[in-house]
Amino acid sequence: MISRKRGDDIYIGGRPQKEIRKKQDADGNENLVEPDISVICGPEKIDEKGCHGAPDWVIEIVSPSSKSIDYGRKQALYLLSGVREYWIVDPIRESAVIYRAAEDWIPMFYRFGDSLKAGIYEDLEIVIE
C-alpha cells in the first residue's frame, strides 16, 4: 500500500512495493530487498508500480529470521543504493539503530521510549514504545 500526503509530495509505502536492487555480483547473482516501510520524497520517483530508485528513508522491523539480513546485508545495500536514512527497529531488544548518509552512516543507538529525530524531516520526532 502506498499513501500520499498532498502538497508535500511525500509517499509512504509498506509492502508490497518495488524492490531495491543491486547490480549483479561477480557470480551473476542479483541482490534484492523489500523494505518494511519506505518514505519517498518526490513524485518523480513513484508511479503505480512503486518506487523507482532508492527511497529517501527506509525502516526495517527486525524479526528473529531477518536479524542478520537487516543489520548486515540490507544496511550495506541501502548505503550503496542512495537511501538517505535507514532505521532498524528491534522489538526484541527494544532498541533502534539509525544510519544517515549525511552523517557518514555512523550508527546512532536508541532505546524504546527515547525521542528519535528524523534526519530528513527537521521537525519530525518519533517515540517508539
N, C-alpha and C positions, 0 to 999 in steps of 0.2 A: 504494500500500500504506500502510496506517495501522497503527501499532503502539501499544500502550498499556502504560504502566508502572503496574501496580495499586498502589493505596494513595496515590499522589501525584497522580492524575488528570492525568498528563502524556501527551500524544498526540504522536507524531512521524510526520509524513506525508511521503512522497515522491510523485511523480506516479503515477497520476492522483488528483486531488482537486478539490474545488470551487474555482473561480477566485475571485480578489478582483476585485470590480467597482467602478468609479467611476460615479457618475451621468453621464447623457448630457451632452455639451458643447453649446454653442450651435448646432452643426450637426447635432445628433441622433446623433452618434457615441458609442458606449459604449466606455470604456476597460476592458480586462480583461487580467489577468495570471495566470499559474500559477507559483507559486514552485517552485524545485528542491527545497528542503527547508523544511518549516514545523514549528514546535512550537506546540502548542495546549495551554494550561493551563486545565483545567476541562471537565467533561463536558457542561455546558450548551451549549457551542459546537460540539459534534460529534455526528454521527449516521452512519448507514451511507452517506449520500450525500457526506459530507465535512464541512468546516468551514463554519459559518455565522457570518459576521462576519470580523473580522481575526484571523489567527494572532498569537500573542504574539511569536514570533521567526521571522524569515524568513532563509534563507541562499540566495543565488544563486551559482552556479558560472559564472564568465564563460567564454564561448567567443567566438571572433572574430566570429561572426554576431550575438551578443547583447550585445556590449560597450556600445554606445551606449544600448541599452534598459536594461540593468542599472544603469549609472552615472547615468542620467538619468530617464527616464520612470517606471521602477519605483520608484526612490527617492522621488520626489515622491508617487506613488500610495500607497505604503506609509505614508508620513508622514500623508497625509490620511485614510487608512482606519483608523488606530488601531493599527498594528503597533507594539509596544514596542521591538523591537530588530531591526536589519537588518544583515546581514553580506554583503559582496561578496567572494568568494574568487576571485582571479585567478591561475590556474596558470601563465599565460604570464609574467606579471610577478613571480610568486612572492610575492604580497602579498595582504593583506586590508584592507578598509576596514570599520570598524564605526560604525554610527549608532545612537544610543539616544535614545528620546523623553525619558527622564529627564535627559538631558544636552543638551537643546535641539537634537538632531540635528546636533551639531557632529562632523564626521568625525574618526575616530582611525585612524591608519595603522600597519600592522604588516607585518613581513617573515615569510616562512615560517621556522619554527624558533622564533619568539617565542612566549611563553606568553600566550594570549588568555583573558581572563576573560569569562564570560558575565554580562552585567549583570542578567538576570532570575533567575539562579541564583547565589547568593552563593559557593558552594563549588565551582563548576564552572570548571575551566581546561582549555583545549584547545590543543594544539600542532599546527599544520598543517605538514606536510612534503611 
